[in-house]
Amino acid sequence: GLVSAVRPDVRQTALLGVSLGAAESEARRAEFAAQLARTGWIAIGLLVLMAVLLLLLDRLLARAARRDRALATSSRQLQATVAASLDAIVTANTNGEIIDFNASAEQVFGWAREEIIGQTMEATFIPHRMRDAHHNGMKRYLDTGKPRVVDAGRVELAALRKSGEEFP
């Protein structure tokens, strides 16, 4: 009796529950698929961006390598010119430390290249009476970049030989 009468309602309620569960599951599946598609497009976009950046970095690296080779060639040419020069050439860094000294400079100043590299011009070549002027001139040049004596071309000044002899 009673069970038979309620059976169609229970069946319909169960089918409605299954239908609602399936609809909810389909909505979640569709949202997951959409999220997966968005994630895929973002991943593809990031891969394309990475490929573009890699190409850019490769070109920058190639340009830097070309510049490095040109600089090395220029440096070798300068070293060969300095070494072969009949003029005494002394190269110093911004601290006044001697970083290069050619064979002609060895003859003029009396110092061997190995013993003069790393010493300062002020302590080796500049006569005592001119050291303050040299120091101030170097400071001014480094501060302003405007040459007077330093980097102004060929100038003639008094200098000291290793023996302490002053010469023009």
C-alpha positions as CSV (number, residue, x, y, z in Angstrom):
1,G,0.0,0.0,0.0
2,L,1.7,3.0,1.4
3,V,5.1,2.1,0.0
4,S,3.7,1.5,-3.4
5,A,2.0,4.9,-3.3
6,V,5.2,6.8,-2.2
7,R,7.5,4.8,-4.5
8,P,7.0,7.1,-7.6
9,D,7.7,10.2,-5.5
10,V,10.8,8.7,-4.0
11,R,12.0,7.7,-7.5
12,Q,11.3,11.1,-8.9
13,T,13.1,12.7,-5.9
14,A,16.1,10.4,-6.4
15,L,16.2,11.1,-10.2
16,L,16.0,14.9,-9.5
17,G,18.9,14.5,-7.0
18,V,21.0,12.6,-9.6
19,S,20.0,15.1,-12.3
20,L,21.0,18.1,-10.1
21,G,24.3,16.3,-9.1
22,A,25.1,15.7,-12.7
23,A,24.3,19.3,-13.7
24,E,26.5,20.6,-10.8
25,S,29.2,18.1,-11.8
26,E,29.0,19.3,-15.5
27,A,29.2,22.9,-14.4
28,R,32.3,22.2,-12.3
29,R,33.8,20.2,-15.2
30,A,33.1,23.1,-17.6
31,E,34.7,25.6,-15.2
32,F,37.7,23.3,-14.7
33,A,38.1,23.0,-18.5
34,A,37.8,26.8,-18.9
35,Q,40.4,27.3,-16.2
36,L,42.7,24.7,-17.8
37,A,42.3,26.4,-21.1
38,R,43.2,29.8,-19.6
39,T,46.2,28.3,-17.8
40,G,47.3,26.7,-21.1
41,W,47.1,30.0,-23.0
42,I,49.0,31.7,-20.2
43,A,51.7,29.0,-20.4
44,I,51.9,29.4,-24.2
45,G,52.2,33.1,-23.8
46,L,55.0,32.7,-21.2
47,L,56.8,30.3,-23.5
48,V,56.6,32.7,-26.4
49,L,57.8,35.6,-24.1
50,M,60.7,33.4,-22.9
51,A,61.6,32.6,-26.5
52,V,61.6,36.3,-27.5
53,L,63.7,37.1,-24.4
54,L,66.2,34.3,-25.2
55,L,66.6,35.6,-28.8
56,L,67.1,39.1,-27.4
57,L,69.7,37.8,-24.9
58,D,71.5,35.9,-27.6
59,R,71.8,39.0,-29.7
60,L,73.0,41.0,-26.8
61,L,75.6,38.3,-26.0
62,A,76.7,38.2,-29.6
63,R,77.1,42.1,-29.6
64,A,79.0,42.0,-26.4
65,A,81.3,39.2,-27.8
66,R,82.0,41.4,-30.9
67,R,82.8,44.4,-28.8
68,D,85.0,42.3,-26.5
69,R,86.9,41.0,-29.6
70,A,87.3,44.5,-30.9
71,L,88.5,45.8,-27.6
72,A,91.0,42.9,-27.3
73,T,92.3,43.7,-30.8
74,S,92.6,47.4,-30.0
75,S,94.3,46.6,-26.7
76,R,96.8,44.3,-28.5
77,Q,97.5,47.0,-31.1
78,L,98.0,49.6,-28.4
79,Q,100.4,47.4,-26.5
80,A,102.4,46.6,-29.7
81,T,102.6,50.3,-30.5
82,V,103.7,51.3,-27.0
83,A,106.3,48.5,-26.9
84,A,107.7,49.4,-30.3
85,S,107.8,53.1,-29.7
86,L,111.1,54.9,-29.6
87,D,109.6,57.4,-27.2
88,A,109.4,56.7,-23.5
89,I,105.8,55.8,-22.7
90,V,104.6,55.5,-19.2
91,T,100.9,54.7,-18.5
92,A,99.4,55.2,-15.1
93,N,95.9,54.6,-13.7
94,T,93.7,57.2,-11.9
95,N,95.6,56.5,-8.7
96,G,98.9,57.4,-10.3
97,E,100.1,53.8,-10.2
98,I,102.2,52.8,-13.2
99,I,100.5,50.1,-15.2
100,D,102.7,50.1,-18.3
101,F,106.3,51.1,-19.1
102,N,108.0,50.5,-22.4
103,A,111.6,49.6,-23.2
104,S,112.4,53.2,-24.2
105,A,111.1,54.4,-20.8
106,E,113.5,51.9,-19.1
107,Q,116.4,53.5,-20.9
108,V,115.3,57.1,-20.1
109,F,114.3,56.6,-16.5
110,G,116.7,53.8,-15.5
111,W,114.0,51.5,-14.0
112,A,113.3,48.0,-15.2
113,R,109.7,47.4,-16.2
114,E,109.3,44.7,-13.5
115,E,110.4,47.0,-10.7
116,I,108.4,50.1,-11.7
117,I,105.0,48.5,-12.4
118,G,102.7,49.2,-9.4
119,Q,104.7,52.2,-8.1
120,T,103.3,55.7,-8.3
121,M,104.6,58.4,-10.7
122,E,104.7,60.8,-7.8
123,A,107.1,58.6,-5.8
124,T,109.4,57.8,-8.7
125,F,109.4,60.4,-11.5
126,I,108.2,63.7,-10.0
127,P,110.8,65.9,-8.5
128,H,110.2,66.7,-4.8
129,R,109.6,70.4,-5.6
130,M,106.9,69.6,-8.1
131,R,105.0,66.9,-6.2
132,D,102.3,69.2,-4.7
133,A,101.6,70.7,-8.1
134,H,101.5,67.2,-9.7
135,H,99.1,65.9,-7.0
136,N,96.8,69.0,-7.3
137,G,96.9,68.8,-11.1
138,M,95.9,65.1,-11.1
139,K,93.1,65.8,-8.6
140,R,91.8,68.7,-10.7
141,Y,91.9,66.5,-13.8
142,L,90.1,63.6,-12.2
143,D,87.5,65.9,-10.7
144,T,86.8,68.0,-13.8
145,G,88.2,66.0,-16.7
146,K,89.7,69.1,-18.1
147,P,93.4,68.7,-19.0
148,R,96.1,71.2,-18.4
149,V,99.2,69.1,-18.3
150,V,97.7,65.6,-17.9
151,D,96.3,64.3,-21.2
152,A,97.0,67.7,-22.9
153,G,99.4,66.2,-25.4
154,R,103.2,66.5,-25.5
155,V,104.7,68.6,-22.7
156,E,108.1,68.9,-21.4
157,L,108.6,68.8,-17.6
158,A,111.5,67.9,-15.3
159,A,111.6,64.3,-14.1
160,L,113.7,62.0,-12.0
161,R,115.8,59.0,-13.0
162,K,116.1,56.0,-10.8
163,S,119.5,57.4,-9.7
164,G,117.8,60.6,-8.4
165,E,119.2,62.7,-11.3
166,E,116.7,65.4,-12.4
167,F,116.5,65.8,-16.2
168,P,114.3,67.8,-18.6
